[in-house]
Amino acid sequence: MNALTIQEAAQTTDWSPRMLRYIERAGLIEPQRSEAGYRLYGPGELQRLRTLRELATRFGIGLSEIGFAQRLRRDEELAGAVNGWFEAEPRRPEDVPPADWLRWEQDKHTKLLALARATPGDNARLTEETHA
């Protein structure tokens, strides 16, 4: 097989071995594996690493942002939820008077944060209060 080890690929691409592992975990490249399980980087992977760096540099974005963009392309439910959030307009609940809306939102946030930190026994009570 005509491929480089992770150390050789790191020297060639100027990405550290640690970053190459991170890029792989993020699903941005998938190097082949030797029979012993070592990562092997061929010309395709080297090209993807070069163009990944160019993309990140050109648009001033991080690898996590590129990874998230990839997730959006693969996960229709996530893409729909994100698009829905962008398109949604804030709306005051009908049962909340305009003068009370800010306080109502603050209280809701406080309850949701408490719910996230609560023990499982507290969750039922806080869930009821949050939905009230």
FENGI-V314627 format. One record per helix or strand of 3 or more residues. SS is the DSSP state (H for helix, E for strand). FROM is the first residue (numbers start at 0). LEN is the number of residues. Records with the same first field share a line. If there is no record, write none. Layout:
SS: FROM-LEN ; FROM-LEN
This chain:
H: 5-8 ; 16-9 ; 42-17 ; 62-12 ; 75-12 ; 97-20 ; 119-12
E: 38-3
